[in-house]
Amino acid sequence: MKGALTLINGNIYSPEEAKISIFDRGFLFGDSIYEVTISHDRKLLFFDEHLSRFQRSAKLIGLDLDFTKEIITENAIKLLQAFNEENAYIRMIVTRGIDEIALNPSNNIKQNLIMITKKAPFYESILYDKGIYLNLVERKRNDKEALDPNAKSGNYLNNILAIKEAKKSNAYDAIMENQKGEVTEGTTFNIWFIKNKQIFTPHAKSGLLEGITRAKLLEFCRNAKLDVQEVTCTKEDFYNADEVFITSSTKGIMPVYQLNSRVYHEKLSDNSITKKLMNLYNENVKVHLNETPYIF
Ligand SMILES: Cc1ncc(COP(=O)(O)O)c(C=O)c1O
């Protein structure tokens, strides 16, 4: 992993030096949680919200987090300062720790706090001017009752299988339904559709990760008195939609020009609602960044 810098339990390592035990439960079982956000001009985007979700994910996997928000922040700032990149990506991971090889974790094992930073990903402008082609795949999203997708855990096999399936059709990425045929989310993003000027996104009860970008966009839309609703929805809702887009911390809002064989547009129109939401989101991000205390 070139062009990255890492932190393990408070110490900074080059990517070559960064090592973690093969007896770590994160490696053996995906028994870990993580968060990802980016910085703009040394200011971390919605960092407090990411820290809160970290705590929520820990709860959902029965992990009594050893690290407070303050400790996690201190470590993140230390790493970002050392990396010295204005527009950075940061991944923060907590594993349940090193243990005997047994599913049931021992008491009192020490959690590992690991962070990786690199340059924020660059997405070509065509991905925003035109958008992406998505596949609704056969692979179903993990059932909420089995492994709640709302826990951002280190177990991403479900999503890996979905994107691999989408790539067979040369799609950019995949979205998944749950076992009841309700559309949930993409492999690393939430999904939205617009019909008759109304904005919709799948309801959390369908089983999905409640993205920070999703929560923020819902808030910005409601503040702007736009008609936005969380609904249980099917693939037909998406095929019949006027516009579709995705949200994530690293991508922001990205339009979708095609879903399976349904083509929405060739080029995103300036009059589209997606475009207006992109502007609304970007304006609010600017305000947030000007006010954030999470600066390095
Ligand atoms: C499965 C899944 N859904 C949604 C998202 C979007 O979440 P956020 O907006 O917090 O980046 C992610 C982000 O990685 C994800 O992994």
The ligand as an SDF file (V2000), in Angstrom:
LIG
                    3D

 16 16  0  0  0  0  0  0  0  0999 V2000
  -22.6040   -0.5760    3.2520 C   0  0  0  0  0  0  0  0  0  0  0  0
  -22.4820    0.9020    3.2620 C   0  0  0  0  0  0  0  0  0  0  0  0
  -23.5850    1.6560    3.1020 N   0  0  0  0  0  0  0  0  0  0  0  0
  -23.5300    2.9980    3.0890 C   0  0  0  0  0  0  0  0  0  0  0  0
  -22.3240    3.6630    3.2180 C   0  0  0  0  0  0  0  0  0  0  0  0
  -22.2830    5.1670    3.1900 C   0  0  0  0  0  0  0  0  0  0  0  0
  -22.0320    5.6480    4.4700 O   0  0  0  0  0  0  0  0  0  0  0  0
  -21.3510    7.0760    4.7270 P   0  0  0  0  0  0  0  0  0  0  0  0
  -22.2390    8.0900    4.1040 O   0  0  0  0  0  0  0  0  0  0  0  0
  -21.3240    7.1750    6.2080 O   0  0  0  0  0  0  0  0  0  0  0  0
  -20.0020    7.0320    4.1070 O   0  0  0  0  0  0  0  0  0  0  0  0
  -21.1500    2.9190    3.3930 C   0  0  0  0  0  0  0  0  0  0  0  0
  -19.8670    3.5970    3.5450 C   0  0  0  0  0  0  0  0  0  0  0  0
  -18.8140    2.9990    3.5110 O   0  0  0  0  0  0  0  0  0  0  0  0
  -21.2240    1.5090    3.4210 C   0  0  0  0  0  0  0  0  0  0  0  0
  -20.1260    0.7610    3.5760 O   0  0  0  0  0  0  0  0  0  0  0  0
  1  2  1  0
  2  3  1  0
  2 15  2  0
  3  4  2  0
  4  5  1  0
  5  6  1  0
  5 12  2  0
  6  7  1  0
  7  8  1  0
  8  9  2  0
  8 10  1  0
  8 11  1  0
 12 13  1  0
 12 15  1  0
 13 14  2  0
 15 16  1  0
M  END
$$$$
